[in-house]
Amino acid sequence: MWLILLAGLLQCASTYDVDLKKLEGLAKARVELYFPDTLAHVKAFVTQDIPLYHNLVMKHIPGADPELVLLNHYFEELDRIALSDLTRSEINELLGKLGFYKKAQPEDEVPEEFRFSPAKSSPFREDLDHHLY
């Protein structure tokens, strides 16, 4: 009984709490890691899941612990999330909470309404609209 309770508490402690105020302007992300030291679940996420996400890329950094780096439109860092303690499904769930669009197949087109996901729109959209009229 205690073992089940402890496992449940550890599961809750390992998930990332999304602070939406801190992430205002979230537009892109990258996963930074060094493959030889990466855990198997993170490797599976990088090789199988990242190609499905729009505005998410992988950056190989020698010696880096696996992290999700959240960026705004200007590639300014908003936050870093350690991925070592998250399972593959937790990483995917987190990206869903953050608003990243996930395609069914890597070659699928991104629908126009998700073009700027996870951002709600482009910071440049107003400028483009003014030039059209």
BALOBA-1460 file (C-alpha; in Angstrom, 3 decimals):
// residues 133
<rec num="1" residu="m" x="0.000" y="0.000" z="0.000"/>
<rec num="2" residu="w" x="2.745" y="2.462" z="0.989"/>
<rec num="3" residu="l" x="4.693" y="1.598" z="-2.135"/>
<rec num="4" residu="i" x="1.731" y="2.546" z="-4.350"/>
<rec num="5" residu="l" x="1.247" y="5.806" z="-2.445"/>
<rec num="6" residu="l" x="4.964" y="6.653" z="-2.730"/>
<rec num="7" residu="a" x="4.955" y="5.891" z="-6.465"/>
<rec num="8" residu="g" x="1.962" y="8.197" z="-6.920"/>
<rec num="9" residu="l" x="3.669" y="11.012" z="-5.026"/>
<rec num="10" residu="l" x="6.857" y="10.627" z="-7.048"/>
<rec num="11" residu="q" x="4.811" y="10.722" z="-10.259"/>
<rec num="12" residu="c" x="3.194" y="14.020" z="-9.208"/>
<rec num="13" residu="a" x="6.517" y="15.537" z="-8.133"/>
<rec num="14" residu="s" x="8.191" y="14.815" z="-11.471"/>
<rec num="15" residu="t" x="5.709" y="16.687" z="-13.655"/>
<rec num="16" residu="y" x="6.300" y="20.279" z="-14.659"/>
<rec num="17" residu="d" x="3.853" y="22.875" z="-13.378"/>
<rec num="18" residu="v" x="2.962" y="25.227" z="-16.231"/>
<rec num="19" residu="d" x="3.213" y="28.897" z="-15.203"/>
<rec num="20" residu="l" x="1.311" y="30.616" z="-18.026"/>
<rec num="21" residu="k" x="2.226" y="34.118" z="-16.819"/>
<rec num="22" residu="k" x="5.923" y="33.300" z="-17.089"/>
<rec num="23" residu="l" x="5.379" y="31.842" z="-20.557"/>
<rec num="24" residu="e" x="3.482" y="34.769" z="-22.069"/>
<rec num="25" residu="g" x="4.663" y="35.094" z="-25.666"/>
<rec num="26" residu="l" x="5.605" y="31.402" z="-26.010"/>
<rec num="27" residu="a" x="6.109" y="30.713" z="-29.709"/>
<rec num="28" residu="k" x="8.787" y="28.046" z="-30.178"/>
<rec num="29" residu="a" x="10.918" y="25.542" z="-28.338"/>
<rec num="30" residu="r" x="13.962" y="23.395" z="-28.757"/>
<rec num="31" residu="v" x="15.152" y="20.279" z="-26.984"/>
<rec num="32" residu="e" x="18.796" y="20.446" z="-26.000"/>
<rec num="33" residu="l" x="20.652" y="17.224" z="-25.255"/>
<rec num="34" residu="y" x="23.741" y="15.139" z="-25.724"/>
<rec num="35" residu="f" x="22.782" y="11.746" z="-27.182"/>
<rec num="36" residu="p" x="25.280" y="9.351" z="-25.529"/>
<rec num="37" residu="d" x="24.162" y="10.404" z="-22.033"/>
<rec num="38" residu="t" x="20.470" y="10.595" z="-22.823"/>
<rec num="39" residu="l" x="17.908" y="8.347" z="-21.227"/>
<rec num="40" residu="a" x="16.072" y="5.895" z="-23.489"/>
<rec num="41" residu="h" x="12.659" y="7.574" z="-23.083"/>
<rec num="42" residu="v" x="14.121" y="10.959" z="-24.052"/>
<rec num="43" residu="k" x="15.858" y="9.383" z="-27.072"/>
<rec num="44" residu="a" x="12.532" y="7.861" z="-28.160"/>
<rec num="45" residu="f" x="10.841" y="11.255" z="-27.780"/>
<rec num="46" residu="v" x="13.566" y="12.992" z="-29.806"/>
<rec num="47" residu="t" x="13.655" y="10.484" z="-32.641"/>
<rec num="48" residu="q" x="9.956" y="9.625" z="-32.898"/>
<rec num="49" residu="d" x="7.975" y="12.567" z="-31.506"/>
<rec num="50" residu="i" x="9.896" y="15.774" z="-32.249"/>
<rec num="51" residu="p" x="9.418" y="15.384" z="-36.040"/>
<rec num="52" residu="l" x="5.649" y="15.503" z="-35.429"/>
<rec num="53" residu="y" x="5.678" y="18.834" z="-33.574"/>
<rec num="54" residu="h" x="5.442" y="22.217" z="-35.264"/>
<rec num="55" residu="n" x="7.860" y="24.899" z="-33.971"/>
<rec num="56" residu="l" x="9.889" y="22.380" z="-31.964"/>
<rec num="57" residu="v" x="13.428" y="21.443" z="-32.954"/>
<rec num="58" residu="m" x="16.285" y="19.445" z="-31.458"/>
<rec num="59" residu="k" x="19.664" y="21.052" z="-30.823"/>
<rec num="60" residu="h" x="22.636" y="18.798" z="-30.109"/>
<rec num="61" residu="i" x="24.795" y="20.312" z="-27.354"/>
<rec num="62" residu="p" x="27.728" y="18.212" z="-26.120"/>
<rec num="63" residu="g" x="27.454" y="17.504" z="-22.390"/>
<rec num="64" residu="a" x="23.999" y="19.099" z="-21.965"/>
<rec num="65" residu="d" x="21.348" y="17.470" z="-19.824"/>
<rec num="66" residu="p" x="18.115" y="16.995" z="-21.796"/>
<rec num="67" residu="e" x="16.050" y="20.178" z="-21.505"/>
<rec num="68" residu="l" x="13.078" y="21.746" z="-23.211"/>
<rec num="69" residu="v" x="13.934" y="25.400" z="-23.843"/>
<rec num="70" residu="l" x="10.845" y="27.588" z="-24.320"/>
<rec num="71" residu="l" x="11.310" y="30.627" z="-26.557"/>
<rec num="72" residu="n" x="9.338" y="33.631" z="-27.754"/>
<rec num="73" residu="h" x="9.111" y="34.826" z="-31.379"/>
<rec num="74" residu="y" x="12.478" y="36.567" z="-31.044"/>
<rec num="75" residu="f" x="14.187" y="33.379" z="-29.786"/>
<rec num="76" residu="e" x="14.500" y="34.882" z="-26.303"/>
<rec num="77" residu="e" x="14.458" y="32.226" z="-23.596"/>
<rec num="78" residu="l" x="11.343" y="32.120" z="-21.407"/>
<rec num="79" residu="d" x="12.032" y="28.963" z="-19.414"/>
<rec num="80" residu="r" x="13.957" y="25.667" z="-19.287"/>
<rec num="81" residu="i" x="12.398" y="22.360" z="-18.291"/>
<rec num="82" residu="a" x="14.526" y="19.344" z="-17.381"/>
<rec num="83" residu="l" x="13.347" y="16.282" z="-19.304"/>
<rec num="84" residu="s" x="15.332" y="13.586" z="-17.473"/>
<rec num="85" residu="d" x="12.661" y="13.067" z="-14.814"/>
<rec num="86" residu="l" x="9.700" y="13.072" z="-17.221"/>
<rec num="87" residu="t" x="8.436" y="10.047" z="-19.113"/>
<rec num="88" residu="r" x="7.891" y="10.203" z="-22.849"/>
<rec num="89" residu="s" x="4.126" y="10.481" z="-22.357"/>
<rec num="90" residu="e" x="4.606" y="13.266" z="-19.784"/>
<rec num="91" residu="i" x="6.762" y="15.218" z="-22.238"/>
<rec num="92" residu="n" x="4.090" y="14.868" z="-24.917"/>
<rec num="93" residu="e" x="1.379" y="15.849" z="-22.419"/>
<rec num="94" residu="l" x="3.390" y="18.923" z="-21.398"/>
<rec num="95" residu="l" x="3.792" y="20.034" z="-25.024"/>
<rec num="96" residu="g" x="0.030" y="19.646" z="-25.469"/>
<rec num="97" residu="k" x="-0.617" y="21.818" z="-22.385"/>
<rec num="98" residu="l" x="1.764" y="24.426" z="-23.787"/>
<rec num="99" residu="g" x="-0.196" y="24.500" z="-27.057"/>
<rec num="100" residu="f" x="2.239" y="22.887" z="-29.491"/>
<rec num="101" residu="y" x="0.596" y="21.448" z="-32.619"/>
<rec num="102" residu="k" x="1.328" y="17.745" z="-33.205"/>
<rec num="103" residu="k" x="0.905" y="16.318" z="-36.703"/>
<rec num="104" residu="a" x="-0.173" y="12.731" z="-37.332"/>
<rec num="105" residu="q" x="2.769" y="12.176" z="-39.724"/>
<rec num="106" residu="p" x="5.997" y="14.203" z="-40.087"/>
<rec num="107" residu="e" x="5.207" y="15.062" z="-43.718"/>
<rec num="108" residu="d" x="1.696" y="16.372" z="-42.957"/>
<rec num="109" residu="e" x="0.985" y="20.052" z="-43.549"/>
<rec num="110" residu="v" x="0.306" y="22.317" z="-40.587"/>
<rec num="111" residu="p" x="-3.196" y="23.847" z="-40.804"/>
<rec num="112" residu="e" x="-3.175" y="27.632" z="-41.192"/>
<rec num="113" residu="e" x="-4.808" y="28.177" z="-37.780"/>
<rec num="114" residu="f" x="-1.854" y="26.397" z="-36.103"/>
<rec num="115" residu="r" x="0.904" y="28.035" z="-38.160"/>
<rec num="116" residu="f" x="2.153" y="30.115" z="-35.211"/>
<rec num="117" residu="s" x="1.436" y="27.501" z="-32.492"/>
<rec num="118" residu="p" x="1.971" y="27.538" z="-29.618"/>
<rec num="119" residu="a" x="1.687" y="31.322" z="-30.022"/>
<rec num="120" residu="k" x="-1.809" y="32.571" z="-30.639"/>
<rec num="121" residu="s" x="-0.642" y="34.725" z="-33.567"/>
<rec num="122" residu="s" x="2.417" y="36.315" z="-35.123"/>
<rec num="123" residu="p" x="3.757" y="39.498" z="-33.559"/>
<rec num="124" residu="f" x="4.250" y="40.631" z="-37.157"/>
<rec num="125" residu="r" x="0.649" y="39.967" z="-38.288"/>
<rec num="126" residu="e" x="-0.503" y="43.571" z="-37.650"/>
<rec num="127" residu="d" x="2.360" y="44.926" z="-39.724"/>
<rec num="128" residu="l" x="1.467" y="42.546" z="-42.548"/>
<rec num="129" residu="d" x="-2.218" y="43.502" z="-42.376"/>
<rec num="130" residu="h" x="-1.365" y="47.243" z="-42.606"/>
<rec num="131" residu="h" x="0.755" y="46.668" z="-45.720"/>
<rec num="132" residu="l" x="-2.067" y="44.832" z="-47.470"/>
<rec num="133" residu="y" x="-4.440" y="47.815" z="-47.370"/>
